[in-house]
Amino acid sequence: MISKGRHPKNSIAQALDGAREASMVVTEVHKGHRWGVVRCACGADFAVWSTPRNADTHAKQVDRFVAKHRACVTEQTGEFEEG
């Protein structure tokens, strides 16, 4: 059994761990096929599905969302990130 707060697909669970490390809020909200939401400090969010057609592709989409919004998190916290 999967522990609460952990996605059942390993590739997506790893992508969500990366989102948490990037100071984004990962909320588990089961509603239909939706597993939860990744929220950025700017207010943008990304729906995470519990049963995606291709788990690896969905994990890459989560990674792209995190990469796109990484600057928002650093703006909100006042930190400077090189790169």
N, C-alpha and C positions, 0 to 999 in steps of 0.2 A: 504494500500500500504506500502511496506517495504521501509524504508529510504535508501538512497544511502550509501553503505559501510556496510550494514547489510545483512547477509545471510537470506533467507526466512525461513529456517528450524531452529527452536529455539535451538536445541541441537548443531548444527554446529555453530550457531552464538555465543553460550556460549564458545565453544572450541576456536573460533577465538578471542574472548575477552581475553581468557587465553593466547593465543599466543602473543597478543599485550602487555599484562602485563609482559610477559617474554622478552620483548624488541625485538620481531621478527617483521618483516615487513609483513603486510597483504595487498596485492594489489588486487583490484577488476578489473579483466580483463575478460570480457565476450567474449568467443570464443567457439562457438559450445555449448557443455554441460558444459564447464568449467566456474565456477563462478569467480575463482581467484587463487591466489598463496600465500603460506606462505613461506617467505624466511628467512634463517638463516644467521648469520654473516659470516659463513664459506663458503657460496655460495650454500649450498644445498637448494633445494626448494621442496615443496609439493603442488600438484595440488588439488584444492578444487572444487568439482563438484556441480553444481546447482541442479541437480536432481539425487541424489544417490539412489540406490535401497533401502538401509536401512540407514536412516539419523543418527541413534544412533551409528551404527557401524562406519560410516564415521567420526563422531565426535570423537570417540575413537581413530581412526587412526591419526587424527590431534593432539590429546593429546599425543599419543605415539611419534610422530615426535617432538613435543615441548619438551617432557621429554628427548628424545635422544640428542637433540641439545642444551639443556639448558647450558651445559658446554661450548659450543662454544661461546655463548653470553657472559658468564662471563669471558672467556679468552680475548675476544676482548675489553671488557670494563675495564678489569683489576680488577674487583671485585672478592672477594672470597666468595663462597657460601658453607656453611656447608651442609652435607647431604649425 
